[in-house]
Amino acid sequence: MPDPRFARRTAWEFDPDPLGSLAERLRVRGELYDLTESNPTRCGFHYEDARIRTALADARNLLYAPDPRGQASARAAVQAYYQARRIDLDPGRIWLTASTSEAYSHLFRLLADAGERVHAPQPGYPLFELLAGQNDLELAAYKLHYDGGAWELDWESLESAWTPQSRLVLLLNPNNPTGAYLRAGEWPRLQAWAAERGLALVVDEVFFDYAFAPDPNRLCDCLQDATALTFVLSGLSKVAALPQMKLGWIVLAGPAGAAAAAIQRLEMILDIYLSVAAPVQNAATELLATAPAIQAQIRARTLANLRELDAGLSASPEVTRFAVEGGWYATLRLPRHHDDETWARRLLEQDSVYLHPGHFYGFSQEGCAVVSLLPREPDFREGIRRLLERVRQAS
C-alpha cells in the first residue's frame, strides 16, 4: 500500500537546529544568556494582571455571535487605538484576525493566485518565506540600503524585482529587525508606483509604538490619501505585549472601487474561518487600555539596553552597530574573520550567549548579528559583556 502523498508546500527542512538545541539545553541548566528573547511575557514586565483577568471573565463569552469582520465592540477598540494616534478610521474597514501571520495569509489569498509574486524587504522577517510558500506564492526580495547612518528603500532593487506576475509589496513600519521606519516623503512615490502597476501595499506596523525618539520625517499614517489598495496590519502581540491573546487586525484604505471589491472578498474569506475567539474580542477594549503602561516599560527597557550596548561598543571598536530607530532589536557588525553563523556558534558554545546570525534575517553583509533589547537588564549586560570579550580574544 503506498504512503500518503504530502503537498510540496510542506516539504520543509525538519533537521534539528543545532544552535537552538544547544540553547535549550543551556536554558534548562540556567546557564543561558538569551539575546534572542522576543517573548515579552518572559521578560519580567509588570502587567495589569487583575484588570486582564477581569476582562476575560465576561458572561458574553458563553454566547456565540459570529461576525466575519469581528465583533463591533472589538473593532471600536481598534478604532480608538488609532484615534489616540490621531488617525480616524471607518470601523467598517477594520477586520479582526487571530494574528498578523493569519492576516498575511488571508491577504495573500485575496490578492494573488498560485505562482504569482510577493515582494518583501531584505533584511526582513524570515516568516515571510514560509507564509508565501504555504500559499503557493513566489517571494521576491527587494533590498533595503544602508548609507552609513540610516536604512532606506532601494528603489532600483524594487523596480528590478517587479514583473507582470507581481501582486503585492510587503513593508514594515518599522522594519524587523533593522528598526527603520518608513519616511513620510517616500510614501506618495511608493503609492504612485504601486497604483501604476496595479499592486497592493501591505504595511506591518506591529512595532510602530516602540520608537526611541520622535522624528518629524517618520511615516505615521499609511492610510491617508491612498492611491493604491493599502492594508495595514497590527495586533495585541506587540501593541499590548500580549502574544498569547491571539488578536490581530487588518485596516483597509485605497480607491473606492478596489476597496469595495476587497471588502466583499475579504469578508467571505474571514467568514470561512471565523478564527477569532469570543473572549479576546469581548476583552479587547480593556486589553488595549493596558497598552500604554506596558509600552512605557518596554520602551524604558529597550532604550536602557541600547544605551548599555552603546557603552560597551564605545570601548570595543571591533564591534559596531547599525542605526536603529525603534522596535525590539539591534543589529551588530562583528569582525569578518568569522562568518555570522560561526560567530553565533562560538558564542553559544564557549560563552553561553545566544544570538541570531544575520543571515537568518537576510543580511547580505558578513558578520552581522541580531540581538533582542527585551531581556532583563542584568542578563543583557552580561550577555553583551561576554560577546565583546569573545571578540577581543579573537582579534
N, C-alpha and C positions, 0 to 999 in steps of 0.2 A: 504494500500500500504506500503510495507516495506521501511525502511530508507536505503539510500545508505550504502554500506559496505566500511569501510576505511581500508587501509593496516595496519597491526600490526606495521610496522616500524614507523608509525606516531602516535603511542599511547603514546605520551609524557605527562608529568605532566604539566598541564596548570594552576595550582593553583598560585595565585599571590605570588611573593616573598616578604615576609613582610619586610625584610631589604631593598630591592630595592624600595619598595613602600614608606617607610618612608624616605629614602634618597631623593627620587624625591620630596616629599613634602617639605623637608628642603631646597632642592636646589631652588625650586620656591620662597621660602621666603628669599633666600640669606643667609641662616644660616648653610650651609653645608661645612665641611672641607673634601673634597673628596680625600681620599688616594687610591682610585681605578682608578683614571683617567688614561686612556690609549690612549686617542684621542689627538694626538699632535696638531691638528688644533684648539683645545680649550685651549691651554696652554700658549699662549702669545708669541710664537716664531715668528720671522720675516722671512716671505717667500719672494722670489723674485717675487712679485705679477705681475709686468708688464711683466717680462720675461715669466711667466707661461701663462698669458692671451694671449700674442702674439703667443706663441707656439700652443695654442688651436685654434687660428683664422687662420687656414690653408685652402686654397682653395681645397686641396686634400680631405678634409673631405666630400665633396659633391660627390666624386667618390666612388662607391662600387667596390672594387677589393679584394675579399676574398682570403685568403691563410690560410689553416688549421694550418700551423706552426706559423703564424703571419707574418706581413709584414717584408721584408728583412731589411729595414732601422731600424725598431724597434729591430729586433734581433741583428743587428750590434751594436746598442746602448747597449744592454745587454752584448754583447761580449766585448765592450770597458770597461764596468764596471768591468768585471773580469780581463781584461788586466791590469787595474790600480791596481789590487790585485796580479799581476804577475802570472795570471793563463791564459793560452792560450786555447781557445775553438774553436771548429768547429761550425760555425753558423748553420750547418745542424743538430746539436744535441741540438738545443735550440727550445723550443716551448713556445708560449705565451698563457696565460690563463687570465681570468678575476680576479683571486685572487689565493692565495695559498690554500684556502679552496677548490676551484674548482679543483685545481691541485691534491689535495689529492683524491678527488672523482674520477677523471679520472684515477689515478694510481691504486686505489682500483679496479675499473672496469677492468683495464688492467691486473692486476696481480692475482686476486682472484675471485673465484666463491662463490655463496651464501653459508653461513655456514662455510667458511674457516676462518683462524685465522690471525689477525694482532697483532703485538706486539708493545706496546707503553710504554714510560718511566713513572715511578711513583716515585716522583711527576712529573707532566706534565700538558700539556694543556688540559682543560676539553672538548674542542671541538672535540677531537679525538673520544670520546664515541659516540657523535651524528653522526659524519661522518661515523664511522664504522656501526652503526645501520641503517643509511639511505641507506647504500649499502649492507645490509643483511649479514654483517660480524661479527665475534666474536672478541671482543677486549680483549686481554690478556696482563696484565701489567707485565713488568719486573722492578725491583727496582733499584733506584739509592741509593748508600750507602754513608752516611756522616761519615767521620772518625774523625771529630773534627776540621778539617781545610780545607777540600775540599770535593766536591761531586765526586764520582766515580761510574762507571758502575758496577753493581753487577753481575758478570759473572755466579755465581751459580743460581741466580734468572732467568737470561736469558735462561740458559740451561734447567732449570726445566720447564720453560713456553713453550718451544718448543715441538710441536707434529708433526706428519706427515701431519696434516692439516694446518700447519703454512706456510704462503706465503711471508710475508714481515715484516721488522723491521723498525719502525719509530725512528728517532733520531733527536735531536735538538742541534744545534751548534751556539750559546749557548742554554742551556735549558731554557724554560719558565715554572716556574718563578725563578728557582734557580740561573740562570745566570752562570752556569758552562759550560765551553767549553769542547769539546771532546779533548782527549790527542792524540798527534801525535803517541806516542808509542803504543797505544792500537788499532790504526786503522788497521794495517796489520793483527792483530789477528782477529779483527771483520770481515774484508773482507774474510779471510780464513774460518772462522766459517760459515759465510753466504753462501759462494760458495760451501762448502762441503755439505750443506743441501739444495741447490737449492733455497735459499731465496734471495729476492731483498732487498736492503737497500734504504730507503728514508730519506734524510737529509734535515731538515728545517733550513735554515741559515738566516731567516729574521732579526735577531738581531745581526748578525755577526759583523757589523761595530761599535758596541757600547761597545767595551772593555774599562775597566777602566785603564788598564796598559798593556804594552807589556808582552808577555810570550813566550819564545822560545819553550816551550813544547806544545803549543796550536796547534791543527789541523787546518791548514789554507787552505788546498786543499784536498777536498774529492774526486776529480775526477782523480787524477793521479794514475796509476798502479792499477786500479780497477779490481779485480779478480771476484767480484760478480757484478751482474747488479745493478747499482747505479744511483739514481735520486737525484739531488739537487734542492731545491725549494727556491725561494725568490720573492721579488716584491717591487713595489713602496711604498706600505703601510708603511714599516719601512725604506727601503733604502733611500727614499726621503721624508719620513714622509708625504705621500700623500695618505692616505687610500681611499679617495673619488675618486681617478682616476681609480681604479679598473684595475690594470695591474700587473699580476704575471708572473712567468716563471718556466719552468722545464728544467733542463740540464741533459743530459744522459751521462753515462760512463759505461764501462764494456766490457766483452768478445765480440769479433766481431760477432759471430753467434747470441748470445742472443740479442745484441744491434740491429742488423739488423731486427730481428723479432719484437722487441719492437718499432722500428721506424715505421714500416708498420702499426702496430696495433694502436699505439698512434695517428698517423696521421689520421687514419679513425675515431677514437673517437672524435678528435678535429674537424674534418670536419662535423660531425653530428651536432655540436653545433655552431661553429663559433661565440663564445660569446664575443670576444674582440672587442670593438668599434674602428672605424677608427680614431676618434680624438685623443685618447690617444696613439695609435700606431704612428700616424704622429708626435705627440709631444714628443715621448719617448726620443729622443736624448737630447732635451732641458730640459726635466723634470729630467733626470738622471744627467744632467750637474749642476743642482741646488743642488744635494745631498750633496756635501762636505760642503757647507755653513750651511745647516740646521742640518747636523750631528754634526758639531762643536758646534752649540748652544745646541743641546740635550745632547751631552757628557758633556759640561760645566754644564748644569743644573742638570743632574743626579749625577754627581760627587759632586757638591756643596750640593745637598740634602743628599747624602750619608754621607758626612762629617758632616753635621748638625745632621743627625741621630746618628752618632757615638759619637758626642759631648754630645748629650742628654743621650745616653746609658752609657757613662762613669760615669755619676752621678746617674744612676739608675740601680744598679746591678741586680734588679729583672727581667729586660728585657735584653735579648741578641739577637744577630742575627747570622744567618748562613753566612759563607763566600760567597761572590758574586764576580764574575769576570767581568761581563758585563750585558748588557740588560737594561731594564727599571724598574726593580723591586728589592725589598729586602724582605727577609723573617725573621720575628721576632719569638722569643720564649718567650711567656708570661707565668707568673706563672700558674701552673697546678691546682690551686684551682678552676678554671673555665675551661670548655672546650672551644674550639675555637669559636663555634657558640655563646655561652653565652658572651664571651668577645666582639665579634663583635656587638651583640645586645645591650649590656650595653653601649658600647662606642658611638653607634649611638643614642640611646635613651637619654642618660644622658649628652653627650658631643658633639653631632652633628659631630662625626668623623666616617667616612665610610671607612672600610677596608674589605678585603676578608678573611674569615676564611680559615685556611689551608686545611680543607677537600675539599674545592672547587677545589683544585689542586691535591688532592690525598695524602696529607701528612699523614703518619701513626702516627706521634707523636702528642700528645695532646698539645693544647695551641699555635699552630702555627698561624701566621697571615701574609698575604702578603700585602705590601704597594707599591704603584707606586712611582717612583722617578721623574715623569714628572711634577707634579703640580708646579705652581709658588712658588718661594722660601718662601715668607711670609706665604702663605697658608700652605705649607708643614711644616714650622717651628711651626706654631700654632697648626696644627693637631697633630704633634708628641708631643708637649708640653702637650696638653690635654690628649693624650694617656698615657704618662708617669705619669702624675698627677693622673689619674684614677687608675693606677696600684699601685701607692704609697698609695692611700687612701684605696685600697682593701687589702693591705698587712698587 
